Amino acid sequence: MRIKKIKLSEEMLIRALRERHPQGARALYDMYYGALFGTIARIVPDQYQSEDVLQECFLRIWNQIDQYDSSKGRLFTWMVNIARNMAIDRLRSKGYRNDRKTGGLEGCEHIAQSHEGIFDRLDSRLIRKGMVILQQKELNIVDLIYYQGYTHTEVAEALQIPLGTVKTRLRTALQRLRVYYTCYSLQAS
């Protein structure tokens, strides 16, 4: 059985939220879930993190509705600004950066799969196979630098290894990949 979505006028929604009426919370979700989630997801690429920010955003709207001033703008604009600011705060948070630093290549297959218009299936399989030849310590560094955008210094800090070690492992990994791809292209010719 499908539950009917609630839709209220802006004035009625504001009144319901200020009176802490459960229908106000449900209407808020039904009416603005998509728009607010879209705003957050454009800033925070991880779906789970985006959903978490959205939940916090709804709580903040619920708790701070008395701070909304209709003379300064529409309710929607006020809520989008809250969602946007919370998403930016999440990106800048130390916890988010640490999660990104310690995350591995677990989901990197989606990178190749999402670019199938650019890479054909053979190339994406080749990339994944090439990554398999690397040692785990090299793979971690390649992941952080090329897939997550870290600098060499940030990788050294994140992995707690000397900067020279980061550069050596990266150079070794790139040499291994170069040999692998060269051999592969000679075999394909």
Order of alpha helices (4+ residues) and beta strands (2+ residues): alpha-alpha-alpha-alpha-alpha-alpha-alpha-alpha-alpha-alpha
